[in-house]
């Protein structure tokens, strides 16, 4: 395994903290983007980069010589009522990350790992539309990319969908609903982190998409 230097946005969030800790445990180096008032949440061992994920100029100069950028920025606890935030934060942050990665100072980035969402789906249309737009922009940038598409990630403070597990079981049993139940299935935080680490360590290979079954499989391999 080749040790990498990885630049992580959203490093102080629900998934970011767990990912940074896992990468450090595997011998990688991490530069974690954080606001000044969140720097204490960066896991010990990572290098903290103070900046604003919506402003490329605030962090572009701190990316190199990282070869991988992991983008985890997103509106917390997304719901249909937060459509404006999806456009103002989720999509703008992708534009900022791409702009930062395309500067001469950050030309070392070869792999863009993006936390997207399962699609299509019968709900959360505004959220999915923004993630689809972000994926398009990343593809158009020409940087090799991996898109991970979970639906809901179970973990501390994020367990209420466990109540739906009996419904999932029935839907996966029925041929008419099996594919949708698999695509919109639940994954755990541990599975997501394992899939992210595996994607990072595999390195750039054009454009790869990991849906829910692939995320689960990556966590087992």
Secondary structure, DSSP 8 states (H G I E B T S, - for coil): ----EEEEESTTSHHHHHHHHHHHHTT-EEEEEE-GGGGGGS-TTSEEEE--TT-GGGTGGGTTT-SEEEE----SS--GGGHHHIIIIIIHHHHHHHHHHTSGGGTT--EEEEE----S-SS-HHHHHHHHHHHHHHHHHT-EEEEE--SEEEBTTB-GGGGGHHHHHHHHHSHHHHHHHHHT-EEEHHHHHHHHHHHHHH---SEEEE-HHHHHHHHH-
